[in-house]
Amino acid sequence: MSSSPVSSTPVLRATLLWSAVVTGVLAVIGAVIGYMVAGTDGLWSALMGVVMAAVFLAITGASILIANRWYGDDLYVPLFFGIVLGGWILKFVLFIVALLLLRGQPWINTTVFFIAVVVSILAALVIDVIVLLRMRIPHVSDVTLPTEFVDENAHKDADSTDKTP
C-alpha cells in the first residue's frame, strides 16, 4: 500500500488506532466500575456510553481518511466536503436514533452512562493532542514547489537592453 500524499492521513490513522486501544481499555474499566456502582445496569450503561462515544468520534476521522483517497483528483474538494458532511449528517441521525432508543430504558443508569461518555471524549481529546504533538509534519505540507525559478521579468529586461541604436 503506498503512502498518501496528504499529511493528515498518518495523523488520522494513528488517532484511530490509539482511540480503538483506549476504547477497549475504557470499556473494561467502565464495565467493572459500572458493575461495582450499579450492578448489571451500570455495566451495560458504561459499555453503551464508551461505545457510543467511540463510534461518534471515529466517524469523522474515518470519513476524512476515506475522502483523502481522492486527493489530486479534479473533484477532490467537492468529494472531500461531501463525504465529511455526509459523516456529520450520519452522526446526527445516529445520535437522534440512539437518544430515542435509549430514552426511558430501565437498564440505563444515566449517571454511569454520562460519566462513561465524558471520560471517553476526554480520552479521545488527550489522544488527539498526544498524536499531534508526536507527529513530525512540516509547517508547510501538501505543497509542491517548483524545481527551477524562472523570472519572466528578466527576459523582458534583457530584450529591452539588447537594442543598440
C-alpha positions as CSV (number, residue, x, y, z in Angstrom):
1,M,0.0,0.0,0.0
2,S,1.5,3.3,-1.0
3,S,1.6,6.2,1.4
4,S,-0.8,9.0,1.0
5,P,0.5,12.4,-0.1
6,V,-2.0,14.1,2.3
7,S,-0.3,14.9,5.6
8,S,-3.4,14.4,7.6
9,T,-3.6,10.6,6.7
10,P,-0.9,9.3,9.1
11,V,-2.2,11.6,11.9
12,L,-5.8,10.3,11.5
13,R,-4.6,6.7,11.2
14,A,-2.6,6.9,14.4
15,T,-5.5,8.7,16.2
16,L,-8.0,6.0,15.1
17,L,-5.6,3.2,16.2
18,W,-4.9,4.7,19.6
19,S,-8.6,5.5,20.1
20,A,-9.5,1.9,19.4
21,V,-7.0,0.7,22.0
22,V,-8.1,3.2,24.6
23,T,-11.8,2.4,23.9
24,G,-11.1,-1.2,24.7
25,V,-9.4,-0.3,27.9
26,L,-12.1,2.2,28.9
27,A,-14.8,-0.4,28.1
28,V,-13.2,-2.9,30.5
29,I,-12.6,-0.3,33.2
30,G,-16.1,1.3,32.8
31,A,-17.8,-2.1,32.9
32,V,-16.0,-3.1,36.1
33,I,-16.7,0.2,37.8
34,G,-20.2,0.4,36.5
35,Y,-20.9,-3.1,37.8
36,M,-19.5,-2.2,41.2
37,V,-21.5,1.0,41.4
38,A,-24.9,0.0,39.9
39,G,-24.8,-3.7,39.2
40,T,-25.6,-5.1,35.7
41,D,-27.4,-1.9,34.7
42,G,-24.2,0.1,35.5
43,L,-22.1,-2.4,33.5
44,W,-24.3,-2.0,30.4
45,S,-24.6,1.7,30.8
46,A,-20.9,2.2,30.9
47,L,-20.3,-0.1,27.9
48,M,-23.0,1.8,25.9
49,G,-21.5,5.2,26.8
50,V,-18.0,4.2,25.9
51,V,-19.0,2.5,22.6
52,M,-21.3,5.4,21.6
53,A,-18.6,8.0,22.2
54,A,-16.1,5.9,20.3
55,V,-18.4,5.4,17.3
56,F,-19.3,9.1,17.0
57,L,-15.6,10.2,17.4
58,A,-14.4,7.6,14.8
59,I,-16.9,8.6,12.1
60,T,-15.2,12.0,11.5
61,G,-11.7,10.6,11.3
62,A,-12.8,7.7,9.1
63,S,-14.7,10.0,6.7
64,I,-11.7,12.2,6.3
65,L,-9.5,9.2,5.6
66,I,-12.0,7.9,3.0
67,A,-12.2,11.4,1.4
68,N,-8.4,11.7,1.2
69,R,-8.3,8.8,-1.3
70,W,-9.4,11.2,-4.0
71,Y,-6.6,13.7,-3.3
72,G,-5.2,15.0,-6.6
73,D,-8.5,14.4,-8.4
74,D,-10.2,17.4,-10.0
75,L,-13.3,16.7,-7.8
76,Y,-11.2,16.3,-4.6
77,V,-12.6,19.3,-2.8
78,P,-16.3,18.7,-3.5
79,L,-15.9,15.0,-2.8
80,F,-14.0,15.7,0.5
81,F,-16.6,18.1,1.8
82,G,-19.5,15.9,0.6
83,I,-18.0,12.8,2.4
84,V,-17.2,14.7,5.6
85,L,-20.6,16.4,5.6
86,G,-22.2,13.1,5.0
87,G,-20.4,11.7,8.0
88,W,-21.6,14.6,10.2
89,I,-25.2,14.0,9.0
90,L,-24.8,10.3,9.7
91,K,-23.6,11.1,13.2
92,F,-26.6,13.5,13.7
93,V,-29.1,10.8,12.6
94,L,-27.4,8.1,14.7
95,F,-27.4,10.4,17.7
96,I,-31.2,11.1,17.4
97,V,-31.9,7.4,16.9
98,A,-29.7,6.5,19.9
99,L,-31.5,9.0,22.1
100,L,-34.9,7.8,21.0
101,L,-34.0,4.1,21.6
102,L,-32.2,4.7,24.9
103,R,-34.8,7.2,26.4
104,G,-36.6,5.6,29.2
105,Q,-34.8,2.2,29.1
106,P,-35.0,0.6,32.5
107,W,-31.4,-0.8,32.3
108,I,-29.7,2.7,31.7
109,N,-28.1,4.2,34.7
110,T,-27.9,7.8,33.5
111,T,-25.1,8.8,35.8
112,V,-22.8,5.9,34.8
113,F,-23.7,6.4,31.1
114,F,-22.9,10.2,31.3
115,I,-19.6,9.6,33.1
116,A,-18.6,7.0,30.6
117,V,-19.3,9.3,27.6
118,V,-17.5,12.2,29.2
119,V,-14.4,10.1,30.1
120,S,-14.3,8.6,26.6
121,I,-14.5,12.0,25.0
122,L,-11.8,13.4,27.3
123,A,-9.6,10.4,26.5
124,A,-10.1,11.0,22.7
125,L,-9.1,14.6,23.1
126,V,-5.9,13.6,25.0
127,I,-5.1,11.1,22.3
128,D,-5.6,13.8,19.6
129,V,-3.2,16.1,21.4
130,I,-0.6,13.5,22.0
131,V,-0.7,12.2,18.4
132,L,-0.4,15.7,17.0
133,L,2.5,16.6,19.3
134,R,4.4,13.5,18.4
135,M,3.9,13.5,14.6
136,R,6.6,15.1,12.5
137,I,4.8,17.2,10.0
138,P,6.3,20.2,8.3
139,H,4.6,23.6,8.8
140,V,4.0,23.7,5.1
141,S,2.7,20.5,3.7
142,D,0.9,19.1,0.7
143,V,2.6,21.7,-1.5
144,T,4.8,21.0,-4.5
145,L,7.4,23.7,-5.0
146,P,8.9,24.3,-8.5
147,T,12.3,22.9,-9.0
148,E,13.5,25.8,-11.1
149,F,12.7,29.5,-10.7
150,V,12.1,31.3,-14.0
151,D,11.9,35.1,-13.8
152,E,9.8,36.3,-16.7
153,N,10.7,39.9,-16.0
154,A,14.4,39.1,-16.5
155,H,13.6,38.1,-20.1
156,K,11.7,41.3,-20.8
157,D,14.5,43.4,-19.3
158,A,17.1,41.6,-21.4
159,D,15.2,42.2,-24.6
160,S,14.9,45.9,-23.9
161,T,18.6,46.4,-23.1
162,D,19.9,44.5,-26.2
163,K,18.6,47.1,-28.6
164,T,21.5,49.2,-29.8
165,P,21.0,52.4,-31.7
